[in-house]
Amino acid sequence: MKGAVLCGPRDVRFEDQPDPRIEQATDAIIRMSATCVCGSDLWPYRGVQPITGPTPMGHEYCGIVEEVGSAVRSVKPGQFVIGSFATSDSTCPNCKYGYQSSCVHREFMTRAQAPMLRVPLADGTLVPTPGVPSDDDLLASLLTASDVLGTGWFAADAANVKPGSTVVVVGDGAVGLLGVLSARQMGAERIIAMSRHVKRQKLAREFGATDIVSERGDEGVARIKEMTRGIGADSVLECVGTQESMMQAIRATRPGGYVGYVGVPHGVELSGEQLFFAHVHLHGGPAPVRRYLPELIDLVLNGKIDPGKVFDLTLPLDQVAEGYRAMDERRAIKAFLRP
Amino acid sequence: MKGAVLCGPRDVRFEDQPDPRIEQATDAIIRMSATCVCGSDLWPYRGVQPITGPTPMGHEYCGIVEEVGSAVRSVKPGQFVIGSFATSDSTCPNCKYGYQSSCVHREFMTRAQAPMLRVPLADGTLVPTPGVPSDDDLLASLLTASDVLGTGWFAADAANVKPGSTVVVVGDGAVGLLGVLSARQMGAERIIAMSRHVKRQKLAREFGATDIVSERGDEGVARIKEMTRGIGADSVLECVGTQESMMQAIRATRPGGYVGYVGVPHGVELSGEQLFFAHVHLHGGPAPVRRYLPELIDLVLNGKIDPGKVFDLTLPLDQVAEGYRAMDERRAIKAFLRP
């Protein structure tokens, strides 16, 4: 089969890879219904995160189970399944506490931008849906649960969003936009999206943003303070991962408020003293998507949310390189790929 | 009057200072019943935190109200009162959220190692007790509520200690020891105190520690992991403020667990990436002692807790310099000072 391989900065190729096969009794092989390009894929794509050689790409996936290992019990061939970008055994203490993305047997998925995929720890990682999705919109929304929606949801959860909360979302990528959607689902009263990109502002409003702030840095923080009685927001979702965005998030939060951070940090250093006097709660990390999957799938299947709207570019899988280019140049929010 | 003044590294003098007087209508003047030396006083004492000139010292206090400004309503002359090391108006949004130590009118107290003290924002800062404490043990325990107990309590609260929790306390100073006491009060099942100092280990056990770990750094973390099914503790209280202690705390916490940090950070830098993959909750800062004061005073007056045991050296106030020396050399856990 062919799949996406990153060969160097801005050099994604769709090329031959070995067909996946059952390697462990706990594996499943799925035939991809849809996959996509993640904002976090742009770090190595841009050369910010070095790679050591040609690297198969992709970690968001859903599809039909083709084959399962002899120990797999909870999914079977023919089922439509969605899995987390991080595998989990569902039995270790971290999984039991709901932190499946820190499972002691965790592997971060890769190779999902391909027509077939091996999923380790299938019982603990995959969630089957009642049926096979009937249309592309539904498929797109279900695919988001694999990472981007689950990550936005975790950002809101980690930021302690509650009914009535005032929420700020830093980052207008797909995760940030779905952070807006998640905050709305959790009952936030006011949701301030920080964005200076008209198309993304529009989608943020569709997802539930009540206010848009286009200022950044000191000015952005000052604007948030003005809007929040001078003290900052209850909950701030950090969905970028740079020093600037992290400090913007911390400084936009009121003392005693919560920062949920899900942008994979690159070069971020936090001053202990600054954090101490900021007086905020800080929580984040790789989203425990597996914890949220059943609930998110239900919300999608019941038509309560339509997270698939973050896909504004659909491409055949063999044009995956164009998906990266469009996202890198911010021409597209997120690229949906059909094998 | 005379009071403690830090004139340079390890140079504390008991010397003439102006008598405090009402400066604002919201002030109170109190006659000190007892004060003490704080672990955080040792940072400037050791020259780690620079001072710009002779600096009056002390921020833990309790005593009898001598005089109040014309706007003060909730305390009156003759009452015994305890106040937080941070003043608060009790009316601003941060105070309403329970973060009085980030009050928009906050001042950090100083000049409390003296026989008389001006307390700004008396209504919001001071809590009167039903009577005047009848003996020195009670006085000592009440004094701790002003900072050291309230700070240990906040560490446990910020670390989300709940009935049944497994808790680690990093730091065997007075705050750490009272963190042990606080975790016990909050129902922790297992409390592991990290200490290599026999006398402090003993007091930790009296306060409720179930285990002592004397290893530090990598070895200390490995030991905690061994004791916690390989994953780390639910709640870790960081009560020191160095890079080493902070990293020890973060690494001893399980994914999804909580670090409560109250040691004033000195030179601490946290890697965003390390924090992200540690997957912990982080909360701390200057303890909102005022929030806890009524409850802590009740616990002391009802004989439920005896935090005054952290004082293992009693001195007349004019020998305050010896209090600093004894704590600096770790001969004393905490010095109690009587005017």
Interface residues (C-beta under 8 A of the other chain):
Chain A: P93 N94 Y97 G98 Y99 S101 S102 V104 R229 G230 I231 G241 Q243 M246 R254 P255 G256 Y261 V264 P265 H266 G267 V268 E269 L270 S271 G272 E273 L275 F276 F277 A278 H279 V280 H281 L282 H283 G284 G285 P286 P288
Chain B: P93 N94 Y97 G98 Y99 S101 S102 V104 R229 G230 I231 G241 Q243 M246 R254 P255 G256 Y261 V264 P265 H266 G267 V268 E269 L270 S271 G272 E273 L275 F276 F277 A278 H279 V280 H281 L282 H283 G284 G285 P286 P288
